């Protein structure tokens, strides 16, 4: 049997992929820690910006959308304030956007690691994801505080982290795809952020799916990111959670993650030559 053929089923095995990441969890954690600390090095408030930045953003949202525009965004009057509606959607979207926007440079930025034969290169695209999850954690804490302060806290919002699993898998898959492409195509670092901006407006971040014209609404069924945003908002507002929708998004995102890993593993042999 061809060795290459025998390796392919292992690459497509989600258990094998998860085990591989778990075995390298300490190294991945250290790289994520280094990435986060480097971002705030030299700043007056240092890592406090992890907390201050989302707090300032939420304050601006509350003022602009709650006082100046008094926007409803198509949501019912009985729903939570629009600025919290928007903020909860952005928490979900920002995990994906931060990970994917930075992933094209995730492998190219560590040439010395790539050229080491024993280094697990496959964890490099996961570093931006880890940093994005750190920021999402603090965003979530602020969301909980804001919900309690406005009297909109519902116990099922505590399931919010569980709702993020499909987004994490989706971001992981795209990170592997783009991490590999970024090695060969430098322009990816400029192209991807543009598409992320487009995706933000094509996803129900600033509006609910119910506000989309009926003839366009079926297109939103193909966006797993949109499903998770809507599902997460349901948890925030205390509405019954459509777990079937979450399940569909999970299956699609898992498939993307597996295919992304498959593509990355088949491309990694050429990384050292290019870098």
C-alpha positions, -999 to 999 in steps of 0.1 A, spaced: 0 0 0 12 35 -8 22 53 24 7 85 11 -27 68 7 -25 53 42 -18 87 58 -48 105 42 -75 87 63 -55 98 94 -55 134 83 -92 133 77 -99 118 111 -113 145 135 -102 125 165 -67 123 153 -67 160 146 -80 168 180 -55 145 197 -27 161 178 -38 196 190 -42 183 226 -7 169 226 7 203 216 -16 223 239 12 236 261 32 249 232 1 264 216 -8 281 249 27 296 251 25 309 216 -10 324 222 3 340 254 33 355 236 10 368 208 -13 385 232 14 401 253 33 413 223 2 431 210 0 452 242 38 456 248 47 492 254 11 504 259 5 526 290 -22 502 304 -6 470 290 -29 439 290 -56 459 307 -66 470 272 -80 434 268 -107 446 292 -108 483 285 -111 481 247 -144 461 246 -157 482 275 -151 514 256 -166 499 225 -198 489 243 -201 523 259 -199 540 225 -225 515 211 -248 523 240 -245 561 234 -246 561 196 -273 535 190 -291 539 223 -292 577 226 -283 593 193 -300 570 167 -322 551 191 -319 522 166 -340 491 167 -325 473 138 -357 455 130 -360 438 163 -391 438 184 -397 465 210 -398 439 237 -363 427 227 -330 438 243 -316 472 234 -301 474 199 -266 481 212 -266 448 231 -282 431 201 -252 444 180 -226 437 206 -236 401 211 -234 395 173 -200 411 171 -186 388 198 -194 359 176 -182 375 143 -150 390 158 -138 355 167 -140 345 131 -128 378 117 -97 382 139 -87 346 133 -92 346 95 -78 381 90 -45 372 106 -42 336 94 -25 343 61 6 355 80 4 329 107 28 305 91 49 330 71 55 349 103 75 320 119 100 309 92 125 296 118 98 273 133 87 260 99 122 249 91 125 228 122 116 193 113 101 184 147 81 215 152 42 210 149 36 236 122 -1 229 121 -6 247 154 7 281 140 -26 290 123 -44 284 156 -24 311 174 -46 339 161 -77 318 171 -64 315 206 -58 353 209 -93 359 195 -108 336 221 -90 355 249 -106 387 236 -140 370 233 -138 358 269 -135 394 282 -162 405 257 -185 379 271 -179 390 307 -188 426 297 -219 413 279 -230 395 311 -225 427 332 -244 448 306 -273 424 305 -275 423 343 -273 461 344 -301 466 319 -323 439 334 -320 416 304 -301 388 320 -314 353 312 -299 321 327 -295 305 293 -270 332 282 -245 311 301 -247 286 272 -232 313 250 -197 297 250 -212 264 239 -229 282 210 -195 293 198 -182 258 190 -192 259 153 -176 293 149 -144 281 165 -143 250 141 -152 272 111 -124 297 120 -100 268 125 -107 254 91 -103 287 73 -71 294 94 -55 262 81 -66 269 45 -54 305 45 -23 298 66 -11 275 39 -21 298 10 -4 327 28 29 310 25 27 309 -13 6 340 -20 17 371 -1 -13 391 -13 -36 370 8 -28 393 38 -43 422 18 -72 403 1 -87 385 31 -95 415 53 -115 430 24 -136 398 21 -140 398 59 -155 433 58 -179 422 30 -189 392 51 -196 413 81 -224 432 62 -236 400 45 -240 383 78 -267 392 104 -244 412 126 -262 446 123 -296 432 116 -317 400 122 -323 375 94 -360 384 97 -352 419 83 -337 404 51 -360 405 20 -378 372 15 -362 365 -19 -327 368 -4 -333 350 28 -326 315 14 -290 326 7 -285 331 44 -291 294 50 -257 287 35 -238 309 60 -231 288 92 -216 320 108 -250 336 104 -268 307 120 -245 309 151 -250 346 154 -288 342 153 -286 312 177 -264 331 202 -287 361 201 -316 338 210 -296 327 241 -290 364 250 -327 373 247 -339 342 265 -357 328 235 -360 290 229 -328 278 214 -331 261 180 -305 234 186 -312 218 152 -299 250 135 -269 249 158 -263 212 149 -264 220 111 -238 248 116 -217 224 137 -216 197 110 -208 222 83 -180 238 104 -166 204 114 -163 195 77 -146 228 69 -121 222 98 -113 187 86 -108 198 50 -87 227 61 -64 205 81 -62 181 51 -52 209 28 -26 223 53 -10 189 59 -6 183 21 9 217 16 33 218 46 61 199 28 67 229 5 67 255 33 104 254 41 114 257 4 92 288 -1 103 305 31 
